[in-house]
Amino acid sequence: MKKICLVDGQFSSSDALEVLTAYIHVEIRIYQRKMELEKDTDKIAAYLASIHRLQKILFEACEFIERKNGNIYLSSKLDIS
């Protein structure tokens, strides 16, 4: 297994929103590209559900960050196996 630290540190609210939004939008774009090429309606529905899940995560995270005063700590680690 390989562990990668994508982000680990404190950010201003605006920078934290920018980082988080960028990460989530990359994953959303991957699902959108897969949907464009897919013929199987069940897979398309699964990709769409994943996009909606990610949009909800982003919305909730943005609400939290906007309510919090001061710096925001972000930490994201990826395990590759």
Steps between C-alpha positions, in 0.01 A plus 500: 500500500618850418387799706492849350427824684310725261452794733585560864492846649315814594333720243294815497130432447516610137810289426347197674184537288713528186704188581198295599298611198785417264545149640130417485452650153778279363316190618167632369655559157627141494148369559359739238747373238412141586129579463559644153658174382274255683204322343388298805224696675576337836861621485387845392264512798783394732729772360224757542445388860872542565490850354205592722678356805809709425291813445334446837837451670628822343187694596518383864873568522454851357228573755727383782798703378291813453366474860844446652711801587874504441722248333380165376708183540482261205652154497459247222686174478470245221570129541592323175492121500 
